[in-house]
Amino acid sequence: MESMKRYVLLFLLLSFVYNISASVTHYSIPEEMKEGSVVANLAADLGLDVKTLNQRKMRLDIVANKKYLDVNKETGELYVVEKIDRENICLAKATCYLRLEVILENPVRIFNIEVEILDMNDNAPQFRRDAIHLDISEATPKGERFSLSNAVDPDVGTNSVKTYHLSESEYFNIEVQTGRDGSKFADVILKKTLDREKHAVHNLILTAVDGGTPARSGTASVIVRVLDTNDNAPVFDKSIYNVNIMENSPIGSLVIDLNATDLDEGSNSDIIYSYSLYTSEKTQETFNLNPSSGEITVKGTLNYEDFRIYDMEVIATDHGANSLSGQCTIKIVVEDMNDNHPEISIKSFQSPVNENIELDTVIAVVSVSDKDSGDNGVVDLHIPDNMPFRLRESSDNYYELVVSEPLDREKVPEYDITFTVTDRGSPPLSDNETMTLELLDVNDNVPQFPQSFYTIRVMENNAPGALLSSLTAFDPDLHENQYLVYFIIEKEIANTSMSMLFSINPENGNLYALKTFDYEIEKEFLFHIEARDSGSPPLSSNVTVHIIIVDQNDNAPVIVSPWRAHGSVVEDKIPRSTDKGSLVAKVIALDTDSVHNSRITYQFLQVSDATLFSLDQYNGEIRTMRMFSYRDQRHHRLVVVAKDNGEPALSATVTIKLSTVETAVKAYSDMTEVPLEYDIFSDLNLYLVIGLGSVSFLLLITILVTIVLKCQKPKPSKAAPPCRNSVISERNSTIADSTLVSNDAYWYSLFLAETRKGKLVVRQPVPKGSRYIVSSIPRGTGLTDTSDSAASTLQVG
């Protein structure tokens, strides 16, 4: 039994080995294929049924690599799962394979797959360093070879580095070499001798190119630094130097700064300066040479009169191993120096002088001199340009100072005249002398007031002796020519001298008022004030003074209408039938102050009925605001105040007592008949009106009939005299012939028993449009009947 088991196991093992294919399926694909790209139909190539791949659990194993490929079990296709980079899988190998195993179950079978990854030229050559530095001596002979770092290309075969190129250069060339492993490298060959002084650094570009299609390349900078050798001697800027230096130059003064240049570098260009053997000891004692900088400075005293020209030779030597040198010649010429200052001598000077001195008058005589010779001894004398003087040469080196413009002490009281003498040396030397010229004053200026016209405002009611203003003049002269006296130029106004109204302090010009001014009497004054100096002869000027009296609110308003005796009350009567808006009275007040202070406004101080009367605040008119009613009282008291616009305001009052009267008619001046209008019973009960109207009508008819019968009785001998104290009222054309005779009592009930300027005065309200025939003038009225007829007609207007 145990031997049977061993046999089965051996059989199974042999069966398993038998199902593993010993053949290898080979595929070749390029690198960098896109994901999803199909490599081959694996099922078809292996002879497998596509429909059984899922049942047999087909899978793909990659040996020792990342899974870049996979099998589609539906189609049996081998496809790319991830992009393959050959350089990452097989770095620097000539061949590159991916080994795969395809495993199936039921029955178990294993297939070996080998995928070769073909190289593509996807990498450019690269140098290990971007810059390659070479140091080559300028003494290196041509043909010398210098190795360069090679470039590296991850690709293989023909895609790797194939050749090198060098940028164009007249000094260098390139030669490409092949190594044992087939790699390429380049050598730089010097084809021309280098000169550091001409070209110290050479910048080249080395390019590596591979053999792919298309070819790729990489570059690196080749920097060749030329090393110096001592092949250049120092050279001066000039071979001969000519230098001029002034005598008496201070010790340490720079004469010349020599500059020798060596085109070499480092110690080969370091230079030392020294005198040659041909330079005299006198020169070396007079001048110092700095061996490092080449500066030549003054070491001893330079005197033009002792030694005028110095010659020297200077050698410049470098520090190279085999030192080289150069030399130059220097000629130093000492120039004469203008070391003597010119001198000034004042021979004559006149000071002080009058400011009105005549032109061309000599003020001073000056002489000048200079000990130098040539241009250094020629001198020029001058004074400032902004002065009213000029110099006039009288003889050699002698000058006169004369007046060239009018002098004015008030503008410039004195002059500091500076005489400056300058020689013509280089640099020029000069000297100066200052003299002070004082001017004496003459009386040549009239007093001047700051203003030509003064307007002075004076408040009325001023105190006598009050200071009004200070009128001060100015005289720029000096001493007695400056002392001023002030006085008023006499002028009479209305037989009144100005000196009686004003006074002025003769010493300081203070103007005073001698009296109290009243604006309502005197409003302004115009006069002149003169200021006179004390010179000889004296000079004077005057100014106009305009005094304006300023009004004060010192006058209260005066009521002129309605007129009444002082302290009394104005009494007046008005009909109760007066219409709304009728003029009751007009208050007129006057104020003698100025316009501003005399502006008057009116207002009620007291009124018995504020709803009945109105007062215009500007013209003082009192008017009714409505018609009278039976409820209104018959007597009214109005107190009106008239107030001016001053500060503080002044006022006056008037009291008006008004009494209302009942009347039936009112006379007019013309003969026009207008129906009577009655408003007496407007507020009574309708029945009362009807009753009273009926009774009045019957009574009127009776009276009219009686009057007509009485007045028409015939007179046998002469015309019947008119009825005394009777009045016939004609209301309309229908009753034009009717007459009304009344007694004196009725007359006086209608009119006042006196006249004002020959006119009857209405005493009670009279119906508008009524006409009255007066048969005889009532006694005591003062009127005279001048008509020829027996009766006079009065028309109520």
Secondary structure, DSSP 8 states (H G I E B T S, - for coil): -HHHHHHHHHHHHHHHHHHEEEEEEEEEEETT--TT-EEEEHHHHHT--GGGTTTTT-EEEETTS---EEE-TTT-EEEESS---HHHHSTT-S--EEEEEEEETTTTEEEEEEEEEE-------EESSSEEEEEEETT--TT-EEE---EE-SS-GGGSEEEEEE---SSEEEEEEE-TTS-EEEEEEE-S---TTT-SEEEEEEEEEESSSS--EEEEEEEEEEE--S----EES-SEEEEEEETT--TT-EEEE--EE-SS-GGGG-EEEEE-TTS-HHHHHHEEE-TTT-EEEE-S---TTT--EEEEEEEEEE-STT--EEEEEEEEEEE-------EEEEEEE--SEETT--TT-EEEEEEEE-S--GGGG-EEEE--TTSSEEEEEEETTEEEEEE-S---TTT-SEEEEEEEEEE-SSS--EEEEEEEEEEE--S----B-S-SEEEEEEESS--TT-EEEE---B--S-GGGT-EEEEEE--EETTEEHHHHEEE-TTT-EEEE-S---TTT--EEEEEEEEEE-SSS--EEEEEEEEEEE--S----EEEES---TT--EEEEEETT--TT-EEEE-EEE--S-TTTT--EEEEEEES-TTTEEE-TTT-EEEESS---TTS-SEEEEEEEEE-SSSS--EEEEEEEEEEE--S--B-SS---------TTTTS-HHHHHHHHHHHHHHHHHHHHHHHHHHT---SSS-----TT-EEEE-SGGGTT------HHHHHHHEEEEEETTEEEE-S---TTBEEEESS--TTS------SSS-EEEE--
